[in-house]
Amino acid sequence: MKIELGRNYSIQDLAIIVYEKETMELSKEVRFNVRKGRLFLEEKIARENRPYYGINTGFGELCHVRVGHDELETLQLNLIRSHACGVGPAVQDDVVRWMLVLKILSLSKGLSGVREEVLDGLLHLLNDDLIPEVPETGSLGASGDLAPLAHLCLPLIGEGAVHHGGERLEVTDHRSRLKLQPLILMEKEGLALLNGTQYMAAMTAHLLHQGCRVVDVMLHIAACSSEAFEAHTEPLDPRIHEARGQLGQIEAAQRLRERRPLNPQRDAGLSHVQDPYSFRCMPQVFGATLDTMLHVTQVLEREINGVTDNPNVFPDSDAILIGGNFHGQPLAFGLDQLKVAYSELANISERRTFLLLSGKRDLPIFLTQNAGLESGLMIAQYTAAALVNRCKNLCLPASIDSIVSSNGQEDHVSMGANAGIETLQILEFVEDVLAIEMICASQALFLREKTLPSSSHVLQGLSSSCQDFLKNFRRQVHPNLEERILSTEIRHGKQTLFS
Protein backbone atom coordinates (compact mmCIF):
# COMPACT_ATOMS: atom_id res chain seq x y z
CA MET A 1 0.00 0.00 0.00
CA LYS A 2 1.31 3.42 -0.94
CA ILE A 3 0.78 6.19 1.60
CA GLU A 4 -0.47 9.28 -0.21
CA LEU A 5 -0.22 12.89 0.92
CA GLY A 6 -3.46 14.31 2.31
CA ARG A 7 -5.35 11.02 2.47
CA ASN A 8 -6.97 9.76 5.65
CA TYR A 9 -6.76 6.04 6.35
CA SER A 10 -9.27 3.78 8.08
CA ILE A 11 -8.52 0.82 10.31
CA GLN A 12 -9.68 -1.46 7.50
CA ASP A 13 -7.28 0.23 5.06
CA LEU A 14 -4.28 -0.40 7.30
CA ALA A 15 -5.33 -3.84 8.55
CA ILE A 16 -4.15 -5.50 5.34
CA ILE A 17 -0.62 -4.28 6.09
CA VAL A 18 -0.75 -5.65 9.63
CA TYR A 19 -2.52 -8.98 9.16
CA GLU A 20 -1.90 -9.82 5.51
CA LYS A 21 1.61 -8.33 5.50
CA GLU A 22 1.06 -6.16 2.46
CA THR A 23 4.05 -3.94 1.74
CA MET A 24 3.88 -0.32 2.88
CA GLU A 25 5.56 2.45 0.88
CA LEU A 26 5.56 6.23 0.70
CA SER A 27 4.53 8.27 -2.33
CA LYS A 28 6.88 10.81 -3.89
CA GLU A 29 4.70 13.62 -2.54
CA VAL A 30 4.95 12.26 1.00
CA ARG A 31 8.72 11.97 0.71
CA PHE A 32 8.98 15.52 -0.59
CA ASN A 33 6.92 16.76 2.36
CA VAL A 34 9.13 14.88 4.82
CA ARG A 35 12.26 16.41 3.27
CA LYS A 36 10.64 19.84 3.41
CA GLY A 37 9.94 19.49 7.14
CA ARG A 38 13.48 18.28 7.85
CA LEU A 39 15.15 21.03 5.85
CA PHE A 40 13.07 23.65 7.64
CA LEU A 41 14.05 22.25 11.05
CA GLU A 42 17.75 22.21 10.24
CA GLU A 43 17.75 25.74 8.84
CA LYS A 44 15.71 27.19 11.68
CA ILE A 45 17.81 25.83 14.53
CA ALA A 46 20.98 26.83 12.65
CA ARG A 47 19.96 30.47 12.30
CA GLU A 48 18.32 30.90 15.70
CA ASN A 49 20.47 30.63 18.80
CA ARG A 50 17.69 29.57 21.15
CA PRO A 51 16.64 26.43 23.01
CA TYR A 52 14.12 24.11 21.38
CA TYR A 53 12.74 21.37 23.58
CA GLY A 54 14.18 17.95 22.87
CA ILE A 55 16.19 19.29 19.95
CA ASN A 56 18.97 21.00 21.88
CA THR A 57 17.73 20.53 25.45
CA GLY A 58 17.24 17.71 27.90
CA PHE A 59 13.90 15.97 28.32
CA GLY A 60 11.05 16.17 30.81
CA GLU A 61 12.15 17.98 33.97
CA LEU A 62 15.60 18.37 32.35
CA CYS A 63 14.18 20.61 29.63
CA HIS A 64 16.07 23.61 31.08
CA VAL A 65 19.46 21.97 30.40
CA ARG A 66 20.95 23.23 27.13
CA VAL A 67 22.90 20.69 25.08
CA GLY A 68 25.83 21.74 22.91
CA HIS A 69 25.71 21.42 19.13
CA ASP A 70 28.44 18.76 19.07
CA GLU A 71 26.41 16.54 21.43
CA LEU A 72 23.03 16.62 19.68
CA GLU A 73 23.47 13.19 18.08
CA THR A 74 24.50 11.68 21.41
CA LEU A 75 21.44 13.30 22.99
CA GLN A 76 19.11 11.38 20.67
CA LEU A 77 20.98 8.09 21.11
CA ASN A 78 20.93 8.47 24.88
CA LEU A 79 17.20 9.15 24.74
CA ILE A 80 16.41 5.85 23.02
CA ARG A 81 18.61 3.82 25.34
CA SER A 82 17.52 5.43 28.61
CA HIS A 83 13.82 5.19 27.82
CA ALA A 84 13.91 1.51 26.82
CA CYS A 85 12.94 0.36 30.31
CA GLY A 86 9.75 -1.63 29.78
CA VAL A 87 9.01 -4.81 31.72
CA GLY A 88 6.72 -7.80 31.44
CA PRO A 89 5.87 -10.20 28.62
CA ALA A 90 6.47 -9.19 25.03
CA VAL A 91 3.64 -7.44 23.21
CA GLN A 92 2.10 -9.73 20.58
CA ASP A 93 3.59 -9.26 17.12
CA ASP A 94 0.36 -8.05 15.49
CA VAL A 95 0.17 -5.14 17.93
CA VAL A 96 3.82 -4.28 17.28
CA ARG A 97 3.15 -4.32 13.55
CA TRP A 98 0.35 -1.83 14.20
CA MET A 99 2.85 0.30 16.15
CA LEU A 100 5.22 0.36 13.18
CA VAL A 101 2.46 1.18 10.69
CA LEU A 102 1.07 3.99 12.84
CA LYS A 103 4.47 5.51 13.65
CA ILE A 104 5.33 5.56 9.93
CA LEU A 105 1.96 7.14 9.14
CA SER A 106 2.44 9.86 11.76
CA LEU A 107 6.00 10.73 10.74
CA SER A 108 4.98 10.79 7.07
CA LYS A 109 2.94 13.95 7.69
CA GLY A 110 6.15 15.98 7.60
CA LEU A 111 5.40 17.79 10.86
CA SER A 112 7.92 15.88 12.97
CA GLY A 113 11.14 17.03 11.31
CA VAL A 114 12.72 13.63 10.71
CA ARG A 115 14.77 12.56 7.70
CA GLU A 116 13.59 10.05 5.11
CA GLU A 117 16.23 7.66 6.44
CA VAL A 118 14.28 7.28 9.68
CA LEU A 119 11.10 6.37 7.82
CA ASP A 120 13.02 4.00 5.57
CA GLY A 121 14.43 2.27 8.65
CA LEU A 122 10.94 1.72 10.04
CA LEU A 123 9.68 0.55 6.64
CA HIS A 124 12.53 -1.98 6.50
CA LEU A 125 11.47 -3.43 9.86
CA LEU A 126 7.84 -3.63 8.79
CA ASN A 127 8.20 -4.88 5.23
CA ASP A 128 10.91 -7.42 6.05
CA ASP A 129 8.87 -8.68 9.01
CA LEU A 130 11.52 -7.79 11.58
CA ILE A 131 9.21 -7.22 14.52
CA PRO A 132 10.88 -5.44 17.46
CA GLU A 133 10.44 -7.04 20.85
CA VAL A 134 8.46 -4.63 23.02
CA PRO A 135 7.79 -5.32 26.72
CA GLU A 136 4.17 -4.85 27.67
CA THR A 137 4.39 -2.45 30.62
CA GLY A 138 6.04 0.93 31.07
CA SER A 139 3.90 3.58 29.39
CA LEU A 140 1.93 6.18 31.34
CA GLY A 141 0.06 7.22 28.21
CA ALA A 142 1.37 10.79 28.23
CA SER A 143 4.59 12.17 26.84
CA GLY A 144 3.46 9.50 24.48
CA ASP A 145 4.16 5.81 24.93
CA LEU A 146 7.80 6.46 25.74
CA ALA A 147 9.10 3.09 26.93
CA PRO A 148 7.27 0.91 24.38
CA LEU A 149 8.26 3.20 21.51
CA ALA A 150 11.87 3.22 22.70
CA HIS A 151 11.92 -0.58 22.49
CA LEU A 152 10.22 -0.38 19.08
CA CYS A 153 13.06 1.79 17.80
CA LEU A 154 16.05 0.02 19.35
CA PRO A 155 16.67 -2.01 16.16
CA LEU A 156 17.09 1.27 14.25
CA ILE A 157 20.21 1.98 16.30
CA GLY A 158 21.39 -1.63 16.04
CA GLU A 159 20.22 -2.76 19.46
CA GLY A 160 17.33 -4.63 21.08
CA ALA A 161 15.74 -7.80 19.72
CA VAL A 162 13.37 -8.70 16.90
CA HIS A 163 11.01 -11.58 16.15
CA HIS A 164 11.55 -12.98 12.66
CA GLY A 165 10.48 -16.26 11.10
CA GLY A 166 9.51 -17.69 14.48
CA GLU A 167 12.86 -16.80 16.04
CA ARG A 168 13.88 -14.24 18.63
CA LEU A 169 17.06 -12.57 17.42
CA GLU A 170 19.36 -10.16 19.25
CA VAL A 171 20.08 -7.39 16.77
CA THR A 172 23.72 -6.96 17.81
CA ASP A 173 24.38 -10.63 16.97
CA HIS A 174 22.53 -10.68 13.64
CA ARG A 175 22.95 -7.24 12.07
CA SER A 176 24.30 -8.62 8.81
CA ARG A 177 21.61 -11.27 8.44
CA LEU A 178 18.86 -8.76 9.27
CA LYS A 179 20.41 -6.03 7.11
CA LEU A 180 20.20 -3.62 10.03
CA GLN A 181 22.95 -1.04 9.99
CA PRO A 182 22.78 1.29 13.01
CA LEU A 183 21.17 4.60 12.10
CA ILE A 184 22.77 7.76 13.49
CA LEU A 185 19.86 9.82 14.76
CA MET A 186 20.03 13.55 14.14
CA GLU A 187 18.41 16.48 15.95
CA LYS A 188 14.89 15.71 17.22
CA GLU A 189 14.67 12.30 15.55
CA GLY A 190 14.88 10.25 18.73
CA LEU A 191 12.23 12.42 20.34
CA ALA A 192 9.96 12.15 17.28
CA LEU A 193 10.24 8.37 17.46
CA LEU A 194 9.46 8.15 21.19
CA ASN A 195 6.82 10.86 21.46
CA GLY A 196 3.45 9.67 20.22
CA THR A 197 0.46 7.54 21.11
CA GLN A 198 1.24 4.66 18.77
CA TYR A 199 1.27 1.93 21.45
CA MET A 200 -2.16 2.90 22.76
CA ALA A 201 -3.42 3.39 19.21
CA ALA A 202 -2.00 0.04 18.10
CA MET A 203 -3.77 -1.81 20.91
CA THR A 204 -7.00 0.04 20.13
CA ALA A 205 -6.77 -0.83 16.43
CA HIS A 206 -6.06 -4.49 17.18
CA LEU A 207 -8.87 -4.64 19.74
CA LEU A 208 -11.37 -3.16 17.30
CA HIS A 209 -10.28 -5.48 14.50
CA GLN A 210 -10.42 -8.56 16.72
CA GLY A 211 -13.57 -7.32 18.41
CA CYS A 212 -15.40 -7.28 15.09
CA ARG A 213 -14.47 -10.93 14.58
CA VAL A 214 -15.54 -11.84 18.11
CA VAL A 215 -18.91 -10.10 17.70
CA ASP A 216 -19.58 -11.92 14.44
CA VAL A 217 -18.86 -15.29 16.05
CA MET A 218 -20.84 -14.32 19.14
CA LEU A 219 -23.95 -13.63 17.06
CA HIS A 220 -23.81 -17.17 15.67
CA ILE A 221 -23.36 -18.59 19.16
CA ALA A 222 -26.24 -16.51 20.53
CA ALA A 223 -28.49 -17.76 17.73
CA CYS A 224 -27.56 -21.38 18.48
CA SER A 225 -28.22 -20.87 22.19
CA SER A 226 -31.55 -19.20 21.45
CA GLU A 227 -32.62 -22.12 19.30
CA ALA A 228 -31.47 -24.61 21.92
CA PHE A 229 -33.40 -22.76 24.65
CA GLU A 230 -36.45 -22.38 22.39
CA ALA A 231 -36.40 -18.62 22.83
CA HIS A 232 -38.95 -16.51 20.97
CA THR A 233 -37.91 -14.83 17.73
CA GLU A 234 -40.43 -12.01 18.22
CA PRO A 235 -37.96 -9.80 20.18
CA LEU A 236 -35.94 -9.56 16.93
CA ASP A 237 -38.83 -7.97 15.01
CA PRO A 238 -37.45 -4.84 13.29
CA ARG A 239 -40.47 -2.76 14.32
CA ILE A 240 -39.42 -3.00 17.96
CA HIS A 241 -35.93 -1.70 17.27
CA GLU A 242 -36.92 1.01 14.83
CA ALA A 243 -39.34 2.29 17.48
CA ARG A 244 -36.37 3.00 19.73
CA GLY A 245 -34.02 4.21 17.02
CA GLN A 246 -30.71 3.07 18.49
CA LEU A 247 -28.55 2.28 15.47
CA GLY A 248 -26.41 -0.43 17.05
CA GLN A 249 -29.51 -2.16 18.37
CA ILE A 250 -31.15 -2.07 14.92
CA GLU A 251 -28.01 -3.57 13.38
CA ALA A 252 -27.67 -6.26 16.06
CA ALA A 253 -31.29 -7.33 15.62
CA GLN A 254 -30.85 -7.54 11.86
CA ARG A 255 -27.70 -9.64 12.16
CA LEU A 256 -29.43 -11.95 14.62
CA ARG A 257 -32.39 -12.34 12.24
CA GLU A 258 -29.94 -13.32 9.50
CA ARG A 259 -28.87 -16.21 11.71
CA ARG A 260 -32.26 -17.06 13.23
CA PRO A 261 -35.15 -15.72 11.13
CA LEU A 262 -38.46 -14.60 12.59
CA ASN A 263 -40.87 -17.50 13.08
CA PRO A 264 -44.25 -16.21 14.38
CA GLN A 265 -45.96 -19.56 13.88
CA ARG A 266 -43.47 -21.39 16.02
CA ASP A 267 -43.46 -18.60 18.63
CA ALA A 268 -47.23 -18.96 18.97
CA GLY A 269 -46.87 -22.64 19.81
CA LEU A 270 -44.43 -22.12 22.67
CA SER A 271 -45.79 -22.67 26.18
CA HIS A 272 -43.77 -19.81 27.71
CA VAL A 273 -44.92 -16.24 27.08
CA GLN A 274 -41.51 -14.56 27.07
CA ASP A 275 -37.84 -15.23 27.74
CA PRO A 276 -35.28 -14.03 30.30
CA TYR A 277 -33.46 -10.82 29.44
CA SER A 278 -30.24 -12.59 28.42
CA PHE A 279 -32.17 -13.91 25.41
CA ARG A 280 -34.87 -11.30 24.93
CA CYS A 281 -32.60 -8.25 25.19
CA MET A 282 -29.69 -9.46 23.07
CA PRO A 283 -30.16 -6.75 20.40
CA GLN A 284 -30.17 -4.03 23.04
CA VAL A 285 -27.02 -5.31 24.76
CA PHE A 286 -25.12 -6.26 21.61
CA GLY A 287 -26.17 -3.01 19.97
CA ALA A 288 -24.71 -0.94 22.79
CA THR A 289 -21.40 -2.73 22.25
CA LEU A 290 -21.55 -2.02 18.51
CA ASP A 291 -22.26 1.66 19.19
CA THR A 292 -19.29 1.85 21.55
CA MET A 293 -17.02 0.20 19.01
CA LEU A 294 -18.14 2.69 16.35
CA HIS A 295 -17.45 5.65 18.64
CA VAL A 296 -13.99 4.38 19.57
CA THR A 297 -13.24 3.71 15.89
CA GLN A 298 -14.04 7.33 15.07
CA VAL A 299 -11.78 8.59 17.86
CA LEU A 300 -9.00 6.25 16.80
CA GLU A 301 -9.13 7.12 13.11
CA ARG A 302 -8.79 10.81 13.94
CA GLU A 303 -5.80 9.93 16.11
CA ILE A 304 -3.94 7.79 13.59
CA ASN A 305 -4.36 10.33 10.80
CA GLY A 306 -2.94 13.08 12.99
CA VAL A 307 0.43 13.92 14.51
CA THR A 308 1.04 13.09 18.17
CA ASP A 309 4.68 13.94 18.84
CA ASN A 310 6.15 17.15 20.28
CA PRO A 311 7.34 19.67 19.27
CA ASN A 312 5.86 19.99 15.78
CA VAL A 313 7.39 21.82 12.83
CA PHE A 314 5.32 24.05 10.55
CA PRO A 315 7.46 25.12 7.58
CA ASP A 316 4.71 27.16 5.92
CA SER A 317 4.34 29.40 8.99
CA ASP A 318 8.02 29.33 10.00
CA ALA A 319 7.24 27.84 13.40
CA ILE A 320 8.36 25.11 15.77
CA LEU A 321 5.58 24.77 18.33
CA ILE A 322 5.56 23.01 21.68
CA GLY A 323 2.29 21.38 22.72
CA GLY A 324 0.81 18.22 24.16
CA ASN A 325 -0.55 16.08 21.34
CA PHE A 326 1.21 13.11 22.94
CA HIS A 327 -1.36 13.03 25.76
CA GLY A 328 -3.39 9.86 25.36
CA GLN A 329 -6.60 10.87 27.09
CA PRO A 330 -8.88 10.34 24.03
CA LEU A 331 -7.58 6.81 23.57
CA ALA A 332 -7.55 6.08 27.30
CA PHE A 333 -11.23 6.94 27.57
CA GLY A 334 -11.97 4.87 24.46
CA LEU A 335 -10.09 1.83 25.75
CA ASP A 336 -11.87 2.02 29.10
CA GLN A 337 -15.17 2.12 27.23
CA LEU A 338 -14.17 -0.95 25.23
CA LYS A 339 -13.40 -2.78 28.47
CA VAL A 340 -17.00 -2.39 29.59
CA ALA A 341 -18.47 -3.03 26.13
CA TYR A 342 -16.53 -6.28 25.66
CA SER A 343 -16.96 -7.43 29.24
CA GLU A 344 -20.74 -7.29 28.87
CA LEU A 345 -20.54 -9.79 26.02
CA ALA A 346 -19.07 -12.27 28.50
CA ASN A 347 -21.51 -11.24 31.21
CA ILE A 348 -24.64 -11.95 29.16
CA SER A 349 -23.09 -15.07 27.58
CA GLU A 350 -22.56 -16.64 30.99
CA ARG A 351 -26.23 -15.99 31.80
CA ARG A 352 -27.32 -17.88 28.68
CA THR A 353 -24.98 -20.73 29.60
CA PHE A 354 -26.53 -20.82 33.08
CA LEU A 355 -30.02 -21.10 31.60
CA LEU A 356 -29.04 -23.83 29.15
CA LEU A 357 -27.79 -25.87 32.12
CA SER A 358 -30.75 -25.09 34.39
CA GLY A 359 -32.97 -28.03 33.46
CA LYS A 360 -35.64 -25.79 31.94
CA ARG A 361 -37.44 -25.95 28.59
CA ASP A 362 -37.31 -29.77 28.46
CA LEU A 363 -33.53 -29.86 28.58
CA PRO A 364 -31.93 -32.16 31.18
CA ILE A 365 -30.17 -30.39 34.04
CA PHE A 366 -26.51 -29.72 33.26
CA LEU A 367 -27.16 -31.30 29.85
CA THR A 368 -26.50 -34.81 31.08
CA GLN A 369 -28.86 -37.81 30.86
CA ASN A 370 -27.52 -39.35 34.06
CA ALA A 371 -27.55 -36.47 36.55
CA GLY A 372 -26.12 -37.36 39.95
CA LEU A 373 -23.77 -40.03 38.75
CA GLU A 374 -22.59 -37.48 36.21
CA SER A 375 -22.15 -33.72 36.58
CA GLY A 376 -22.38 -33.00 32.87
CA LEU A 377 -21.43 -29.44 31.99
CA MET A 378 -22.11 -28.08 35.48
CA ILE A 379 -18.58 -26.87 36.19
CA ALA A 380 -18.18 -25.21 32.79
CA GLN A 381 -20.55 -22.54 34.10
CA TYR A 382 -18.32 -22.11 37.17
CA THR A 383 -15.39 -21.39 34.88
CA ALA A 384 -17.48 -18.94 32.88
CA ALA A 385 -18.51 -17.21 36.10
CA ALA A 386 -14.89 -16.98 37.26
CA LEU A 387 -13.90 -15.44 33.93
CA VAL A 388 -16.75 -12.94 34.07
CA ASN A 389 -15.66 -11.94 37.56
CA ARG A 390 -12.15 -11.29 36.26
CA CYS A 391 -13.56 -9.20 33.43
CA LYS A 392 -15.54 -7.11 35.89
CA ASN A 393 -12.47 -6.54 38.06
CA LEU A 394 -10.51 -5.38 35.02
CA CYS A 395 -13.25 -2.89 34.10
CA LEU A 396 -12.11 -0.35 36.71
CA PRO A 397 -11.17 2.59 34.46
CA ALA A 398 -7.41 3.00 34.20
CA SER A 399 -7.95 6.56 32.98
CA ILE A 400 -9.33 7.79 36.31
CA ASP A 401 -5.82 7.52 37.76
CA SER A 402 -2.80 9.74 37.24
CA ILE A 403 0.60 9.52 38.92
CA VAL A 404 3.03 12.44 38.77
CA SER A 405 6.28 11.75 36.92
CA SER A 406 9.47 13.52 35.79
CA ASN A 407 9.80 15.40 39.07
CA GLY A 408 6.44 17.07 38.58
CA GLN A 409 6.94 18.29 35.02
CA GLU A 410 4.61 15.59 33.73
CA ASP A 411 1.97 15.95 36.40
CA HIS A 412 -1.06 14.45 34.65
CA VAL A 413 -1.02 11.28 32.57
CA SER A 414 -3.73 9.19 30.89
CA MET A 415 -2.73 5.62 31.84
CA GLY A 416 -4.19 4.63 28.47
CA ALA A 417 -1.62 1.92 27.83
CA ASN A 418 -2.68 0.07 30.96
CA ALA A 419 -6.29 0.38 29.81
CA GLY A 420 -5.25 -1.27 26.54
CA ILE A 421 -3.42 -4.11 28.28
CA GLU A 422 -6.49 -4.78 30.41
CA THR A 423 -8.83 -4.68 27.41
CA LEU A 424 -6.71 -7.25 25.59
CA GLN A 425 -7.01 -9.53 28.61
CA ILE A 426 -10.77 -9.01 28.76
CA LEU A 427 -11.18 -9.93 25.09
CA GLU A 428 -9.25 -13.17 25.72
CA PHE A 429 -11.63 -14.00 28.57
CA VAL A 430 -14.65 -13.14 26.39
CA GLU A 431 -13.49 -15.73 23.86
CA ASP A 432 -13.20 -18.34 26.62
CA VAL A 433 -16.71 -17.58 27.92
CA LEU A 434 -18.19 -17.72 24.42
CA ALA A 435 -16.46 -21.04 23.75
CA ILE A 436 -18.13 -22.43 26.88
CA GLU A 437 -21.52 -21.16 25.73
CA MET A 438 -21.06 -22.73 22.31
CA ILE A 439 -20.18 -26.11 23.82
CA CYS A 440 -23.36 -25.93 25.90
CA ALA A 441 -25.50 -24.78 22.97
CA SER A 442 -24.15 -27.53 20.73
CA GLN A 443 -24.82 -30.18 23.37
CA ALA A 444 -28.31 -28.83 24.10
CA LEU A 445 -29.22 -28.94 20.42
CA PHE A 446 -27.75 -32.44 20.18
CA LEU A 447 -29.96 -33.59 23.05
CA ARG A 448 -33.02 -32.14 21.33
CA GLU A 449 -32.02 -33.88 18.10
CA LYS A 450 -31.49 -37.12 20.01
CA THR A 451 -34.54 -37.20 22.26
CA LEU A 452 -37.37 -35.12 20.84
CA PRO A 453 -39.95 -36.64 18.46
CA SER A 454 -39.42 -33.76 16.04
CA SER A 455 -35.67 -34.24 16.07
CA SER A 456 -35.33 -33.90 12.31
CA HIS A 457 -36.65 -30.35 12.56
CA VAL A 458 -34.62 -29.13 15.54
CA LEU A 459 -32.22 -26.99 13.52
CA GLN A 460 -34.75 -25.57 11.07
CA GLY A 461 -35.01 -22.39 13.08
CA LEU A 462 -31.40 -21.56 12.21
CA SER A 463 -30.36 -20.06 8.90
CA SER A 464 -28.26 -22.19 6.57
CA SER A 465 -25.17 -20.15 7.44
CA CYS A 466 -25.75 -20.69 11.14
CA GLN A 467 -26.32 -24.41 10.59
CA ASP A 468 -23.01 -24.52 8.73
CA PHE A 469 -21.37 -22.68 11.63
CA LEU A 470 -22.69 -25.33 14.04
CA LYS A 471 -21.58 -28.19 11.80
CA ASN A 472 -18.09 -26.75 11.45
CA PHE A 473 -17.82 -26.39 15.21
CA ARG A 474 -18.98 -29.97 15.77
CA ARG A 475 -16.34 -31.31 13.40
CA GLN A 476 -13.72 -30.16 15.92
CA VAL A 477 -15.69 -30.34 19.17
CA HIS A 478 -18.14 -33.24 19.03
CA PRO A 479 -21.23 -33.31 21.26
CA ASN A 480 -20.47 -35.86 23.94
CA LEU A 481 -22.81 -37.14 26.65
CA GLU A 482 -20.02 -38.89 28.54
CA GLU A 483 -17.99 -37.30 31.31
CA ARG A 484 -14.73 -35.91 29.96
CA ILE A 485 -12.04 -33.33 30.69
CA LEU A 486 -13.76 -30.10 29.72
CA SER A 487 -10.65 -27.95 29.92
CA THR A 488 -9.33 -29.54 26.74
CA GLU A 489 -12.70 -29.16 25.06
CA ILE A 490 -12.93 -25.46 25.94
CA ARG A 491 -9.45 -24.88 24.56
CA HIS A 492 -10.28 -26.66 21.30
CA GLY A 493 -13.58 -24.82 21.09
CA LYS A 494 -11.88 -21.46 21.47
CA GLN A 495 -9.33 -22.34 18.80
CA THR A 496 -12.07 -23.49 16.44
CA LEU A 497 -14.14 -20.35 16.92
CA PHE A 498 -11.49 -17.65 16.99
CA SER A 499 -8.27 -18.88 15.32
Sequence and secondary structure as in RCSB ss.txt:
>XXXX:A:sequence
MKIELGRNYSIQDLAIIVYEKETMELSKEVRFNVRKGRLFLEEKIARENRPYYGINTGFGELCHVRVGHDELETL
QLNLIRSHACGVGPAVQDDVVRWMLVLKILSLSKGLSGVREEVLDGLLHLLNDDLIPEVPETGSLGASGDLAPLA
HLCLPLIGEGAVHHGGERLEVTDHRSRLKLQPLILMEKEGLALLNGTQYMAAMTAHLLHQGCRVVDVMLHIAACS
SEAFEAHTEPLDPRIHEARGQLGQIEAAQRLRERRPLNPQRDAGLSHVQDPYSFRCMPQVFGATLDTMLHVTQVL
EREINGVTDNPNVFPDSDAILIGGNFHGQPLAFGLDQLKVAYSELANISERRTFLLLSGKRDLPIFLTQNAGLES
GLMIAQYTAAALVNRCKNLCLPASIDSIVSSNGQEDHVSMGANAGIETLQILEFVEDVLAIEMICASQALFLREK
TLPSSSHVLQGLSSSCQDFLKNFRRQVHPNLEERILSTEIRHGKQTLFS
>XXXX:A:secstr
 EE TT    HHHHHHHHHS    EE HHHHHHHHHHHHHHHHHHHH  S  TTTSB SGGGGG B  GGGHHHH
HHHHHHHH   EEEE  HHHHHHHHHHHHHHHTTS S   HHHHHHHHHHHHTT EE  EEE   SSSSSHHHHH
HHHGGGGT SEEEETTEEEEGGGSHHHHT       TTHHHHHHSSSHHHHHHHHHHHHHHHHHHHHHHHHHHHH
HHHTT  SGGG HHHHHHH  HHHHHHHHHHHHHS   HHHHHT SSS   HHHHTHHHHHHHHHHHHHHHHHHH
HHHHTS   SSEEEGGGTEEE   TT  HHHHHHHHHHHHHHHHHHHHHHHHHHHHTTT TT  GGG SSBTTB 
TTHHHHHHHHHHHHHHHHHTS GGG    BGGGTB     HHHHHHHHHHHHHHHHHHHHHHHHHHHHHHHHHHH
HSTTGGGGGGGS HHHHHHHHHHHHHS    S   HHHHHHHHHHHHH 
